[in-house]
Amino acid sequence: MSHWSERRVCVTGGAGFLGSYIVAELQRLGCGQVFVPRRRDYDLTDAGAVRRLYADARPHVVIHAAGVVGGIGANRAHPARFFHDNLMMGVQMLHEGWCAGVEKFVSIGTVCAYPKFTPAPFREEDLWNGYPEETNAPYGLAKKMLLVQGQAYRQEYGMHAIYLLPVNLYGPGDNFDSGSSHVIPALIQRCVDARLAGQRQLAVWGDGSATREFLYAGDAAEGIVLAAERYDDGGPVNLGSGSEISIRDLALQIARLTGYEGEVVWDTSRPNGQPRRLLNVERARDAFGFVARTPFDVGLARTVAWYLEHVSRSRTSGVIPPAGPCGSWAGSGRPGARGE
């Protein structure tokens, strides 16, 4: 029998981008029951609603993937909301999970928790060696407190709480809302729009020199579920692909895939964000056998194809997919809620 066949799992954010992949992975493995709370039913910033969630779901395992998220523009416009809502959701979900006696609590953190000038590749030991990049520090620090809380509850109460640090995610089903999307969906949408409008130039934030590592969302879900099954230690664990690409090269690759033939120009009055983002992924490999399997070129082509088939034709009807984790150069400033 599968490890998951007789377990009830609550996936907060399970209706969102990453969460939907986690739910699909659990179902593929024969999970006995997956409970996905929706914001209209459970406000996770409210302690009473969280207690009611636990009473209704009665989970053996909680994977906390919900969050209020967005790119650089949204983080700069709403630092207080990003800090408060993410902190309150995490603190209350973990505390009430301990009160309810859950077998395991899996916190999904963020690469934005790392210091701004962390030497690449980022090692988990570097997590406390400086302040995060300023534009997303409130979000990153709120998520980072889940690591502190989980370690404290493990030390005092023996709670089986783990903390995972996924790098920037992408894939079919990503958030293409122009106000809160991240760099890959934002560039895909803007390149398609520019091609259709016959624009000769497309401006992108920063100077293109910053680098980012990307992890296909399906791979991330596999890693999260593997960790939920096999990993039980208080130390944080990176989840990534182990390779990086500059924003300049990324923009040119997306322009080619979308058929945009105009010039990409760089708006250097806008921030670059963190200079480099590349993870050391040895701990995930050694601790629970996770290695990303989807080559970036393949995953990016799938994402562009999904957008062209599902989103570009539906935007006029107001259909906007839910949001995913941090790191955009094109957001106008509206936060999205992962998993609403």
N, C-alpha and C positions, 0 to 999 in steps of 0.2 A: 504494500500500500504506500501511496505517496505520503511524504512528511506532512503535507497540507490537507490530506483527504478528510480528516476529522476535526480540523481547526476552523474556527470562525475568525476572520481577519477584518478589521476596520481600516479602511484606507481613506484618510481625510484627503481632500483634493482629488478623490478618485474619479470625479467627472471632468477633471481638467486635462491638460496636455500630458504631463508626466504620469499623473494618476491613472489615466485611462490605459496607459501601457502597463502599469503595475497590475491593475485589475486583470487585464488580458493575460499577463504572465501567470498570475495566480490561478486563473481559470484553466489555462493550458495545463497546469500541474495538478489539476483535480482538486482545488481547494474546496472544502466542504461548504463554506458560505463566505461571501465577500459582502461587507456592509459599506455602502458609500453614502456618508451624510451629505446633505445639500444645505447650503447656507439659508435657504428659505425655511428650513426646518430646525436647524441647529446653528446658532450664532456662536462660533467657537471662541469669541472674545468674552462671552458671558458664562460665568462659572455654573449657573443653574442649568443652562442649555447643555454644557459639557457633561454634567452629571446625568442629565436625562439621556444624552447620547449613549453613555456607558450602560445605563439601565436597559435601553432598547437594544443595543447591539450585542452586549455580553461577549465582547471579543476575547479570544485567547491572545491575539497578537494585534498590535496597533502599528500601522505605518503612517507616520504623520508627514504628509506631503503637501498639505494646504499652506497657502501663504498669500500675502498681498505683495505683488511683484511688478516689476516694470524695468524699462531701460534707463539710461542716464537722465533723460528728460523727466520721466516720472519720478525718479529718485530725488532729483533736485527740487521738484515742485512740491513733493509730499513727504519730506523726511520724517515728520512727526507721525503721520499715519503709518508709514512703513515700519517705524520703530514700535509704536504702540500695538498695532494689530498683530504683528508677527510675534512680539514678545508675549502678549497676553494669550494668544492661541497656544503657543508652545508650552508656556508655564502651566496653564490649566489642563491641557490635554495630558501632559506627563504626570502631573500631580494626581489628577483624578484617575488616571490609569493605575498608578500605584495604589490608590485607595480601593480601586475595584479589583486588585489582584491580578492584573494581566500577566501572562507568561513573559511577554517581551514587548518592548517599546522601541521602535525604530524611528529615530529622528533624521529627517532629510535636511541637512544644512545647506550651505552655499559656498562656492569658491570665493564669493565676495567677502568672506570672513578673513581671508588671508591679508597680511600687511601689504600696503601699496607696493613696496619695493622688495618683496620676497624674492630671493634668488631662484631662478628657474633651473630645473624643475622644482616646483613647490613640494617640500616634504612636510609631513604632518607635524614634525618637531618644530617647524618654523611658524606655526600658527599664532604664537603669542609674541613674536619678535618685532612688533610694531603696530601702528594704527592702519586700518584699512583705507583703501582709496576713498577720498573724501565724498565723492558724489553718491556712493552707495554704502557708506559706513553705518548709518542708522539701521538699514536693512541687514547688513552683514553682521553687526554686533547683536542685534535682536536674535538672529538665528544662531549665533555663536553661544548665546546663553543656554541653549538647549544642551550643548556639550557640557557646560558647567553643571547644569541641573542634573543631567543624567549621571554624571560622575559622582555628584553628591548623594543622589538617591541610591546609587549602587553601593557607595561606601557605608552609608548609615543604615539603609534598609535592605541591602542585598538585591535591589531591583535589577533586572536584566534589561538595561537600556543601552543602546548603541547609537553611534552618531556617524553619519555618512556625508561626505563632501563631494557632490557631483559637480563637474565642470559645466560650462555652458552647453545646454542641450539643444537639439534640433531634430526635425523629422516631420513626416506627414502629420497633420493635425495641430501644428504649432499655432501660436497666436499671431494673427495677421492684422490686428487692430493697430492702426497707424499711431494711436496715442500711447500704446503701452508695449508694443512688440519689441523684440530684441534684434540683434544685428542681422541674422540670416533672414528671417521672415520680412523684416523691414526692407532690406535690400532687394529681395525677390519682388515684393509688391511694387516698390518704387521703380525698379527696372522695367517691369511689365507695363506700368502706367506710362513711363517715359517713352517706351517703344510705341505704345498705342497712340500717344499724343504727338509723336514725331519730334520729341524734344532732342535738341542737339547736345545738351549738356545735362549732367545729373550731379548735384552737389551732395557730398557725404561729409558727415562730421569728422573733425580731426584732420591729421595729416597722412593717415594710412599706415603709419609705422608701427602702431600697437599690434601685438600678436594675441591670438586667442586659440585655445584648444577647444574642440567641439566633440561631444559624445552623442551618438545616435540614441534617441529616446528609448528605442526597443532594447538596446544594449544596456542602458542605464537601469531599466526595469529588471532585466535579468540579474544585474549586479546587486540591486537592492533586495530582491527576493532571495538570492543566494546568501547574502549577508544575514538576512532575517532568519534563515535556516541554520547557517553554519558558524556565524561569528558571535562571540559573546565576550566582549572585552570593553573596558571603558575608553580605550584610545580611539581617536577619530581615524577614519579611513577615507582616502581619496578614491573617487570613481572617475576615471577618465580614459582617454584613448592613448595618451602618451605622445601625441604629435601636435604641432601648432602650425598656424598659418597667419600671415600678416593680413590686416584688414584691407590693405591695398590689393593684395593678390586675391583675397576673398571676393571683393567687389568686382574685379575683372572676371573671375570665374563665373559669378552669378550673372553678370552682364552677358557673357557668352551663352550660358545655358538658357537664358530667357530671350535671347535674340536681340538684345539692345545693342545697337551699333554706334551710339553717340559717345561723347567723351565723359569720363568720370572725373570730376574736379573736387578738390578738397577744401572744405571750409575750416581753415585753421583757427578761426575765432571760437570754434566749438571745442569742447574737451575731447581728449583721446581716451580718457579713462585709465585704468591700470596699464602700465607700459607693456608688461608681458603676462601671460597666463598660460602656464604649462605645468602639469602635475606629474609628480613621481607616483607611479601606480603599482609599485612593487608590493606594498602591504596588502592590497586587495587580492593580488594574484596569490601571494603566499598564504594569506589567512583564510580565504574561502574560494579560491580558484577562479576569480573573475578576470577575464581578458576580453576587451572589446573586440567584436568580430566584424563590424560593418566598416569597410573602407570609406573615407570621407567623400571621395568622388561619387561613390555609389549612393551613399545616403543623401548627399546634396541633390543629385539628379532625381531621386525619388521625391524629395521635398518639393522641388520645382514642379515636377509632373503633377503632384497632388494639388499644389496651389492652382495650376492652370486648369485642372479638371474640376475642383471643388469650390474654390474660393473666388477666383476672378469673375466667374459667372454669377455668383450669388451675392456679391457685395451690394448691388443695387437693392436687394431685398432686405438688407440689414443683418445678414447672417455673419456673425463674428465669432470665430473659435475662441475658447478660453486661453488664458495666459500661461507662460512658462518662465523658467529662471532667468537670472540677471545678465546684463551686459550689452546694451544697445547703443548705436551711434545715430539713431534716427527717430527716436520717440519724441512726441511733442509735449508729453508731460502728464498723461492720464494713467493712474495706476490700474492694473488688472488684478483680479483675484484668482490665484491658481486653484482651480477645482470648484468653482461655483456653478 
